[in-house]
């Protein structure tokens, strides 16, 4: 059997994969413009914040369109020019998949179960895109984790799916908006948990708080200058 020996020092070469969640109006979609050469897979009608950026996007509202968008990103020559793929948002995409399953199955529990299976397959497929950075935005909700703690975390339809999201990627960051000493709102990416907000940085290279610049975050994870 042929073995392909790889080096952990080059693990980032396949692209950095991130989930960023936050409350409505925090600016999750605006983060996309800070990605290196992005194309957007959009299931939301919230791209108005990017009107001045002239970024390319693919709009999806059905299961068929979702699968077509993935195949285009993964296989087309046209998509090779993009360094990053932004999926905005996985919360809305989950709702699209759930609506599809509810139409196909009158048993609500079965519909949620099949939605969870379909979403995990889809999210893993985007996560495993070769040679591209993948940014997946999510809405924020306060929910109970497996230990019974109430935490802010990425929002998804179905508790099991929501609990699985932090295990899907190496980077789960919370986009927070807090007022400074002068009462001026400041945006920052929270990269370490505080007992109330879910976050993780498996690279170990990010500070507990980072500026809302995904390009800088990616460079820092890859070992470059922030």
C-alpha positions in Angstrom: 0.0 0.0 0.0 1.4 3.4 -1.0 1.6 5.9 1.9 1.6 9.7 1.3 3.6 11.2 4.1 2.8 14.7 5.0 4.1 17.4 7.5 2.0 19.0 10.2 3.9 22.2 9.5 2.1 22.4 6.2 -1.4 21.7 7.5 -2.5 25.3 6.8 -1.6 24.9 3.1 -5.0 23.4 2.4 -6.6 26.7 3.6 -7.9 28.0 6.9 -11.5 27.0 7.8 -13.4 29.3 10.1 -16.9 29.6 11.6 -17.7 33.1 12.8 -21.0 33.8 14.6 -22.5 36.9 16.1 -25.7 38.7 16.8 -27.7 40.5 14.2 -26.0 43.7 13.1 -22.6 42.7 14.4 -21.1 42.9 10.9 -20.6 39.2 10.0 -21.2 39.8 6.3 -19.0 42.8 6.3 -16.1 40.6 7.3 -16.2 38.9 3.9 -14.5 41.9 2.3 -11.4 41.2 4.5 -10.9 37.7 3.0 -8.3 37.1 0.4 -10.0 37.1 -3.1 -13.4 35.8 -1.9 -16.5 34.5 -3.7 -19.7 34.4 -1.7 -22.3 31.6 -1.5 -25.3 33.5 -0.2 -28.5 32.2 1.3 -29.3 35.6 2.9 -30.7 38.9 1.6 -28.2 40.8 3.7 -25.5 41.7 1.1 -26.4 45.4 1.1 -23.4 46.0 3.4 -21.1 44.9 0.6 -22.7 46.9 -2.3 -19.6 49.2 -2.5 -17.2 46.3 -2.7 -18.3 44.7 -6.0 -17.7 41.1 -4.8 -18.9 38.1 -6.8 -21.6 35.9 -5.3 -23.8 33.0 -6.0 -27.3 33.1 -4.6 -28.9 29.9 -3.3 -32.5 29.3 -2.1 -33.0 25.6 -2.8 -31.2 22.3 -2.3 -30.5 22.0 -6.0 -28.9 25.4 -6.0 -26.8 24.6 -2.9 -25.4 21.5 -4.6 -24.8 23.3 -7.9 -22.9 26.0 -6.0 -20.7 23.5 -4.2 -19.9 21.7 -7.5 -19.0 25.0 -9.2 -16.7 26.0 -6.4 -15.0 22.6 -6.2 -14.8 21.7 -9.9 -15.0 24.7 -12.2 -12.0 26.4 -13.8 -13.7 29.7 -13.2 -13.7 29.2 -9.4 -9.9 28.6 -9.3 -9.2 32.3 -9.3 -10.7 32.7 -5.9 -8.6 32.1 -2.8 -11.6 32.1 -0.3 -15.1 30.9 -0.2 -17.6 32.6 2.1 -20.8 30.7 3.0 -23.3 33.3 4.3 -24.8 32.0 6.4 -24.9 28.4 7.5 -27.8 29.2 9.8 -29.9 30.3 6.7 -28.7 27.3 4.7 -29.8 25.0 7.5 -33.3 26.5 7.2 -33.3 25.9 3.4 -32.4 22.3 4.0 -35.0 21.9 6.7 -37.7 23.4 4.5 -36.8 20.9 1.8 -36.9 18.0 4.2 -40.3 19.1 5.7 -41.8 19.1 2.2 -40.4 15.6 1.6 -41.3 14.1 5.0 -44.4 14.8 7.1 -42.8 13.4 10.2 -41.2 16.5 11.8 -38.7 14.6 13.8 -37.6 12.6 10.8 -37.3 15.9 8.8 -35.0 17.4 11.5 -32.9 14.2 11.5 -32.5 14.1 7.8 -31.7 17.9 7.8 -28.9 17.2 10.3 -27.4 14.5 8.1 -27.7 16.6 4.9 -26.2 19.7 6.6 -23.2 17.8 8.1 -22.4 16.3 4.7 -22.7 19.8 3.0 -20.7 21.6 5.7 -17.9 18.9 5.6 -17.8 19.2 1.9 -17.2 23.0 2.1 -14.8 22.6 4.9 -12.8 20.1 2.9 -12.5 22.3 -0.2 -8.9 21.8 -1.3 -6.5 24.8 -1.3 -9.1 27.4 -0.3 -9.9 29.4 2.8 -13.5 28.8 3.9 -15.4 31.3 6.0 -18.8 30.2 7.3 -20.9 32.8 9.1 -23.7 31.9 11.5 -26.3 33.6 13.6 -26.0 33.6 17.4 -28.2 32.0 19.9 -28.0 31.2 23.6 -28.5 27.5 24.1 -27.6 24.6 26.5 -24.5 22.7 25.7 -23.8 19.0 26.4 -22.8 19.7 30.0 -26.0 21.7 30.6 -24.3 25.1 30.5 -26.0 28.1 28.8 -23.7 29.5 26.2 -23.8 31.8 23.3 -23.0 29.7 20.2 -23.6 29.4 16.5 -27.3 29.1 15.7 -28.5 26.1 13.6 -31.9 24.4 13.3 -31.9 21.4 15.6 -29.9 21.1 18.9 -27.7 18.2 17.7 -26.5 20.1 14.7 -25.9 23.3 16.7 -23.8 21.3 19.2 -21.8 19.7 16.4 -20.7 22.9 14.7 -17.8 23.8 17.0 -16.3 20.4 16.3 -16.5 20.8 12.6 -13.6 23.3 12.1 -10.4 24.4 13.8 -11.5 28.0 14.3 -14.7 29.1 15.9 -14.8 32.9 16.5 -17.4 35.1 18.0 -17.8 38.6 16.5 -18.6 40.8 19.4 -19.6 44.4 19.6 -18.9 46.2 22.9 -18.7 49.8 23.9 -15.4 51.3 25.0 -14.7 53.6 27.9 -16.1 56.5 25.8 -19.3 54.6 24.9 -18.3 54.0 21.3 -19.1 50.6 19.9 -16.0 48.5 19.0 -16.0 45.3 16.9 -13.6 42.5 17.7 -13.2 38.7 17.1 -13.3 36.7 20.3 -10.9 33.7 19.8 -11.0 32.1 23.3 -14.0 31.0 25.4 -15.0 33.0 28.5 -17.6 30.7 30.0 -20.4 32.5 28.3 -19.4 32.7 24.6 -18.3 29.6 22.6 -14.9 30.1 20.8 -11.8 28.1 20.0 -8.5 28.5 18.2 -6.9 25.2 17.5 -3.9 26.9 15.8 -2.8 28.4 19.1 -1.6 31.5 17.2 -4.4 33.9 17.8 -4.7 36.3 20.8 -7.9 36.1 22.9 -9.1 39.1 20.9 -8.3 39.9 17.3 -9.2 42.8 15.0 -12.2 42.1 12.7 -9.9 41.4 9.7 -10.0 37.8 8.4 -7.1 38.3 6.1 -4.9 39.2 9.1 -6.3 36.3 11.1 -5.5 33.8 8.3 -2.0 35.2 7.9 -1.4 34.8 11.7 -2.7 31.2 11.7 -0.4 30.4 8.8 2.5 31.8 10.7 2.9 35.2 8.9 2.6 38.7 10.3 -0.7 39.8 11.6 
